[in-house]
Protein backbone atom coordinates (compact mmCIF):
# COMPACT_ATOMS: atom_id res chain seq x y z
CA UNK A 1 0.00 0.00 0.00
CA UNK A 2 2.81 2.42 0.88
CA UNK A 3 4.50 1.72 -2.45
CA UNK A 4 1.29 2.69 -4.27
CA UNK A 5 1.13 5.98 -2.37
CA UNK A 6 4.76 6.77 -3.20
CA UNK A 7 4.17 5.93 -6.86
CA UNK A 8 1.11 8.20 -6.90
CA UNK A 9 3.05 11.08 -5.35
CA UNK A 10 5.73 10.78 -8.02
CA UNK A 11 3.24 11.30 -10.85
CA UNK A 12 2.80 15.05 -10.36
CA UNK A 13 4.10 18.01 -8.35
CA UNK A 14 0.83 18.44 -6.36
CA UNK A 15 1.45 22.10 -5.51
CA UNK A 16 -2.18 22.59 -4.49
CA UNK A 17 -2.27 19.62 -2.09
CA UNK A 18 -2.72 19.63 1.66
CA UNK A 19 0.08 20.28 4.14
CA UNK A 20 0.66 16.52 4.54
CA UNK A 21 1.11 16.13 0.79
CA UNK A 22 3.54 19.06 0.75
CA UNK A 23 5.64 17.41 3.45
CA UNK A 24 5.62 14.12 1.54
CA UNK A 25 6.73 15.92 -1.63
CA UNK A 26 9.72 17.47 0.16
CA UNK A 27 8.66 20.75 1.73
CA UNK A 28 11.50 20.68 4.26
CA UNK A 29 14.21 19.04 2.12
CA UNK A 30 17.58 20.71 1.75
CA UNK A 31 17.71 21.38 -1.97
CA UNK A 32 21.03 21.97 -3.72
CA UNK A 33 20.14 22.61 -7.35
CA UNK A 34 18.47 25.67 -8.84
CA UNK A 35 15.52 23.68 -10.14
CA UNK A 36 14.92 22.00 -6.78
CA UNK A 37 15.14 25.30 -4.90
CA UNK A 38 12.68 26.89 -7.33
CA UNK A 39 10.16 24.07 -6.86
CA UNK A 40 10.52 24.22 -3.08
CA UNK A 41 10.02 28.01 -2.97
CA UNK A 42 6.97 27.66 -5.22
CA UNK A 43 5.59 24.97 -2.92
CA UNK A 44 6.17 27.16 0.15
CA UNK A 45 4.58 30.27 -1.40
CA UNK A 46 1.45 28.39 -2.51
CA UNK A 47 1.10 26.78 0.93
CA UNK A 48 1.55 30.16 2.63
CA UNK A 49 -1.11 31.72 0.37
CA UNK A 50 -3.66 28.96 1.03
CA UNK A 51 -2.99 29.09 4.78
CA UNK A 52 -3.58 32.86 4.85
CA UNK A 53 -6.85 32.40 2.92
CA UNK A 54 -8.00 29.73 5.38
CA UNK A 55 -7.11 31.97 8.30
CA UNK A 56 -9.03 34.89 6.77
CA UNK A 57 -12.10 32.68 6.22
CA UNK A 58 -11.86 31.39 9.79
CA UNK A 59 -11.75 34.93 11.20
CA UNK A 60 -14.80 35.87 9.13
CA UNK A 61 -16.59 32.77 10.38
CA UNK A 62 -15.76 33.72 13.99
CA UNK A 63 -17.23 37.21 13.51
CA UNK A 64 -20.45 35.75 12.12
CA UNK A 65 -20.85 33.31 15.00
CA UNK A 66 -20.40 35.81 17.85
N, C-alpha and C positions, 0 to 999 in steps of 0.2 A: 504494500500500500504506500509506504514512504517513497519507494522508487517511482511510483506513478505520480506522486505529488511533485517530486523533483523534476521529472520529465515535463510535467505540465508547466512548471515555473520557468523552464528553459525555453519555452516556445515563444514568449513575448517579453517585453520590458515591464509591462504592468505598472506604468507610472501612476495610474489612477486607482490603484488598489488600496486596501486598508493598511493600517500601520503594521500589522503582522506580516502582510505580503511584502511591504517595503523592507522590513528587517530580513526576511528570507531572501530577498533579491540583493542584499548587500548594502543596506543603508549605512551601516557603521564600519564597513571595510576600509582598510587603508589602501587607497588606490595610488598607483605609481604613474600610470600613463595618462596622457592628455585626454584620450577618449573615455577612459574610466572615470577620471575626475569630472569631466563634463556630465556624464550620465548620473553620477552621484549627486552633483550640485542640482541638476534638473530634478532628480527624485526628491531632494530635500526641499527645494522651493515649492514644488507641487504639494508636498505633504504639509508644509507650513501654511500655504494658501488655503487648503481644505480645512485644516485645523482652525484657522482664524474664522472661516465661514461658519463652521459648526459652533464655535464659541459665540459668535454674533447671534446666530439663531437661538442658542440656548438663553442668552441674555434677554432677547426679545420674548421668548417663551416665559421667562421668569416674571417679566413686567406684566404680561397678560394674566398670569395666574396669582397675582398679589391681591 
